[in-house]
């Protein structure tokens, strides 16, 4: 393993760690509010490791709904990770099977975004870099969950100090990091409108997947139109 790549991953992931720390603590606090033990909260962070899905899961657990509905709802929120894995597969095809399994476990939103951007900059996505970036987020996530679970009751109502808006702002920042890509605005606008409409007519958490699928469908159609335009001049020159 290349030590310099690993350290580069640690440095790249450290700002994400600082930004994600409140989420981990907030999850720990909310988990205790919904009847989890401290060990339960940390175990969920260690195994599920997906902030938005964990938030949805504990809310549903607190509402005493059927377990199958909890699993289905978490899948709906986490469906984007299926798309993430398909997108970065080309960047990590040189990983071994064990490395790929670990890579997909660590594949949270910032991991995906940074992997894509690193590839666009022409830098190699090595396992050492990927692991360093992932671990510097994963390990503090567990520690912050523990801190939130132990001391979260001292916060009081999270909405009173605006902690409930941290997650939307966090995701907005990730989305805006791709704003220089082609057709960014129409795809994001379509996804947003579809998600808001689904929130009203279908409900949470399905609006997440429906909005994502709407954006995917538009993105899948637009490149075909662009490709057709590029082929015609080439044919004329021939």
ZABA-517032 format. One record per residue (C-alpha): residue number from 1; residue in one letter; x, y, z. Coordinates in nm, 4 decimals. Example, Ala and Ser with C-alpha at 12.3 -4.5 7.8 and 13.67 -1.06 7.14 Angstrom:
BEGIN
1/A/1.2300/-0.4500/0.7800
2/S/1.3670/-0.1060/0.7140
This chain:
BEGIN
1/X/0.0000/0.0000/0.0000
2/X/0.1329/0.3420/-0.0978
3/X/0.1772/0.5477/0.2202
4/X/0.1725/0.8810/0.0364
5/X/-0.1615/0.7999/-0.1290
6/X/-0.3029/0.6913/0.2071
7/X/-0.1943/1.0179/0.3698
8/X/-0.3381/1.2106/0.0746
9/X/-0.6694/1.0348/0.1345
10/X/-0.6585/1.1246/0.5033
11/X/-0.5932/1.4903/0.4221
12/X/-0.8703/1.5003/0.1619
13/X/-1.1232/1.3399/0.3943
14/X/-1.0451/1.5422/0.7059
15/X/-1.2628/1.8454/0.6106
16/X/-1.5519/1.6036/0.5491
17/X/-1.4971/1.4631/0.8962
18/X/-1.5393/1.8068/1.0495
19/X/-1.8529/1.8735/0.8453
20/X/-2.0068/1.5331/0.9238
21/X/-1.9313/1.5380/1.2966
22/X/-2.2579/1.7109/1.3942
23/X/-2.4543/1.4479/1.2003
24/X/-2.2930/1.1646/1.3916
25/X/-2.3581/1.3321/1.7255
26/X/-2.7136/1.4189/1.6236
27/X/-2.7810/1.0610/1.5219
28/X/-2.6499/0.9352/1.8553
29/X/-2.8751/1.1753/2.0432
30/X/-3.1833/1.0918/1.8347
31/X/-3.1174/0.7199/1.8692
32/X/-3.1276/0.7463/2.2485
33/X/-3.4467/0.9551/2.2240
34/X/-3.6060/0.6742/2.0235
35/X/-3.5263/0.4042/2.2758
36/X/-3.1874/0.2793/2.1560
37/X/-2.9122/0.1950/2.3992
38/X/-2.5689/0.3499/2.3527
39/X/-2.4405/0.0177/2.2190
40/X/-2.7333/-0.0067/1.9751
41/X/-2.6627/0.3404/1.8391
42/X/-2.2921/0.2740/1.7832
43/X/-2.3642/-0.0686/1.6307
44/X/-2.6079/0.0849/1.3817
45/X/-2.3502/0.3447/1.2796
46/X/-2.0861/0.0744/1.2441
47/X/-2.2980/-0.1585/1.0291
48/X/-2.5461/0.0567/0.8356
49/X/-2.3078/0.3551/0.7999
50/X/-2.5407/0.5831/0.6047
51/X/-2.6465/0.8983/0.7849
52/X/-2.9764/0.9717/0.6099
53/X/-3.0878/0.6074/0.6230
54/X/-2.9959/0.5836/0.9889
55/X/-3.2071/0.8918/1.0636
56/X/-3.5042/0.7422/0.8793
57/X/-3.4544/0.4082/1.0500
58/X/-3.4548/0.5377/1.4048
59/X/-3.7618/0.7528/1.3400
60/X/-3.9493/0.4467/1.2147
61/X/-3.8249/0.2335/1.5024
62/X/-3.9544/0.5017/1.7374
63/X/-4.2947/0.4855/1.5658
64/X/-4.3129/0.1081/1.6268
65/X/-4.3809/0.0205/1.2617
66/X/-4.3305/-0.3264/1.1142
67/X/-3.9629/-0.4302/1.0643
68/X/-4.0152/-0.4993/0.6915
69/X/-4.1336/-0.1417/0.6425
70/X/-3.8228/-0.0106/0.8180
71/X/-3.6006/-0.2166/0.5851
72/X/-3.7942/-0.1077/0.2766
73/X/-3.7819/0.2598/0.3757
74/X/-3.4079/0.2459/0.4443
75/X/-3.3597/0.0829/0.1035
76/X/-3.5578/0.3629/-0.0618
77/X/-3.3377/0.6301/0.0959
78/X/-3.0201/0.4348/0.0231
79/X/-3.1110/0.3474/-0.3356
80/X/-2.8729/0.6174/-0.4569
81/X/-2.5836/0.4020/-0.3328
82/X/-2.6688/0.1454/-0.5998
83/X/-2.6194/0.4217/-0.8554
84/X/-2.2991/0.5378/-0.6845
85/X/-2.1497/0.1887/-0.7024
86/X/-2.2335/0.1566/-1.0726
87/X/-2.0793/0.4973/-1.1409
88/X/-1.7453/0.4374/-0.9668
89/X/-1.7068/0.0751/-1.0817
90/X/-1.4887/0.1870/-1.3730
91/X/-1.2563/0.3724/-1.1362
92/X/-1.1953/0.0769/-0.9013
93/X/-1.1956/-0.2149/-1.1463
94/X/-0.8294/-0.2763/-1.0572
95/X/-0.9159/-0.3405/-0.6889
96/X/-0.9171/-0.6997/-0.5660
97/X/-1.2496/-0.8575/-0.4662
98/X/-1.1818/-0.7951/-0.0969
99/X/-1.0825/-0.4359/-0.1681
100/X/-1.4000/-0.3814/-0.3725
101/X/-1.6183/-0.5158/-0.0926
102/X/-1.4556/-0.2766/0.1538
103/X/-1.4745/0.0077/-0.0986
104/X/-1.8497/-0.0377/-0.1469
105/X/-1.9054/-0.0535/0.2288
106/X/-1.7289/0.2822/0.2686
107/X/-1.9175/0.4325/-0.0279
108/X/-2.1035/0.7218/0.1313
109/X/-2.1918/1.0480/-0.0439
110/X/-1.8616/1.2374/0.0004
111/X/-1.6636/0.9230/-0.0883
112/X/-1.8505/0.9004/-0.4171
113/X/-1.8210/1.2708/-0.4947
114/X/-1.4482/1.2876/-0.4226
115/X/-1.3767/0.9659/-0.6158
116/X/-1.5515/1.1048/-0.9235
117/X/-1.3774/1.4412/-0.8963
118/X/-1.0379/1.2797/-0.8425
119/X/-1.0841/1.0773/-1.1604
120/X/-1.1932/1.3884/-1.3535
121/X/-0.8706/1.5594/-1.2461
122/X/-0.6758/1.2725/-1.4016
123/X/-0.5500/1.1368/-1.0677
124/X/-0.5446/0.7601/-1.0059
125/X/-0.8016/0.6183/-0.7660
126/X/-0.5738/0.3865/-0.5720
127/X/-0.6949/0.1618/-0.2918
128/X/-0.4566/0.3349/-0.0484
129/X/-0.6093/0.6746/-0.1244
130/X/-0.9648/0.5386/-0.1165
131/X/-0.9072/0.3644/0.2168
132/X/-0.7454/0.6681/0.3767
133/X/-1.0317/0.8912/0.2658
134/X/-1.2918/0.6417/0.3859
135/X/-1.1425/0.5608/0.7251
136/X/-1.0894/0.9224/0.8276
137/X/-1.4671/0.9663/0.7897
138/X/-1.5853/0.6263/0.9155
139/X/-1.3941/0.6070/1.2446
140/X/-1.4884/0.9595/1.3641
141/X/-1.8486/0.8837/1.2613
142/X/-1.8532/0.6050/1.5195
143/X/-1.6886/0.8229/1.7834
144/X/-1.9299/1.1099/1.7222
145/X/-2.2242/0.8704/1.7460
146/X/-2.0916/0.7611/2.0847
147/X/-2.0488/1.1213/2.2001
148/X/-2.3993/1.2120/2.0851
149/X/-2.5485/0.9069/2.2521
150/X/-2.3810/0.9884/2.5841
151/X/-2.4152/1.3655/2.5911
152/X/-2.6958/1.4278/2.3408
153/X/-2.9545/1.4899/2.6108
154/X/-2.7675/1.8085/2.6961
155/X/-2.8535/1.9515/2.3512
156/X/-3.2273/1.9631/2.4116
157/X/-3.4486/2.0081/2.1067
158/X/-3.2215/1.9892/1.7953
159/X/-3.4679/2.1984/1.5933
160/X/-3.4401/2.4841/1.8418
161/X/-3.0754/2.5420/1.7419
162/X/-3.1159/2.4566/1.3739
163/X/-2.9520/2.1141/1.3713
164/X/-3.2400/1.9755/1.1655
165/X/-3.1214/2.1730/0.8593
166/X/-2.7673/2.0350/0.8665
167/X/-2.8481/1.7283/0.6574
168/X/-3.0213/1.9181/0.3710
169/X/-2.7409/2.1761/0.3618
170/X/-2.4824/1.8980/0.3573
171/X/-2.6458/1.7265/0.0581
172/X/-2.6871/2.0584/-0.1223
173/X/-2.3138/2.1174/-0.0908
174/X/-2.2409/1.7763/-0.2432
175/X/-2.4775/1.8393/-0.5332
176/X/-2.3304/2.1834/-0.6039
177/X/-1.9808/2.0353/-0.6262
178/X/-2.0905/1.8906/-0.9642
179/X/-2.2303/2.2198/-1.0957
180/X/-1.9680/2.2497/-1.3733
181/X/-2.0810/1.9293/-1.5408
182/X/-2.2764/1.9382/-1.8663
183/X/-2.6548/1.9751/-1.8310
184/X/-2.6248/2.0081/-1.4537
185/X/-2.9088/2.2598/-1.4188
186/X/-3.1867/2.0786/-1.6110
187/X/-3.1068/1.7450/-1.4491
188/X/-3.0987/1.8854/-1.0954
189/X/-3.4122/2.0922/-1.1572
190/X/-3.6007/1.7892/-1.2905
191/X/-3.4905/1.5765/-0.9978
192/X/-3.5879/1.8469/-0.7477
193/X/-3.9344/1.9031/-0.8974
194/X/-4.0030/1.5299/-0.9139
195/X/-3.8869/1.4835/-0.5547
196/X/-4.1052/1.7663/-0.4213
197/X/-4.4066/1.6352/-0.6145
198/X/-4.3446/1.2821/-0.4859
199/X/-4.3161/1.4136/-0.1312
200/X/-4.6679/1.5554/-0.1582
201/X/-4.8356/1.2768/-0.3548
202/X/-4.6438/0.9637/-0.2487
203/X/-4.4732/1.0569/0.0770
204/X/-4.1408/1.0057/0.2511
205/X/-3.8963/0.8377/0.2025
206/X/-3.9994/0.7413/-0.1525
207/X/-3.9531/1.0976/-0.2777
208/X/-3.5756/1.0462/-0.2543
209/X/-3.5685/0.7569/-0.5008
210/X/-3.8356/0.9043/-0.7287
211/X/-3.6459/1.2324/-0.7587
212/X/-3.3227/1.0443/-0.8305
213/X/-3.4879/0.8289/-1.0982
214/X/-3.6359/1.1357/-1.2697
215/X/-3.2915/1.2929/-1.2925
216/X/-3.1400/0.9660/-1.4179
217/X/-3.3999/0.9307/-1.6931
218/X/-3.3329/1.2830/-1.8172
219/X/-2.9548/1.2334/-1.7983
220/X/-2.9882/0.9077/-1.9940
221/X/-3.1828/1.0809/-2.2713
222/X/-2.9772/1.3976/-2.3110
223/X/-2.6397/1.2362/-2.4004
224/X/-2.8087/1.0482/-2.6857
225/X/-2.9261/1.3769/-2.8345
226/X/-2.5813/1.5287/-2.7898
227/X/-2.4134/1.2268/-2.9458
228/X/-2.6408/1.2529/-3.2502
229/X/-2.5375/1.6162/-3.3007
230/X/-2.1698/1.5230/-3.2807
231/X/-2.2016/1.2376/-3.5305
232/X/-2.3561/1.4475/-3.8079
233/X/-2.0581/1.6872/-3.8554
234/X/-1.8224/1.3910/-3.8480
235/X/-2.0262/1.2187/-4.1208
236/X/-2.0267/1.5349/-4.3315
237/X/-1.6471/1.5642/-4.3093
238/X/-1.6106/1.2010/-4.4183
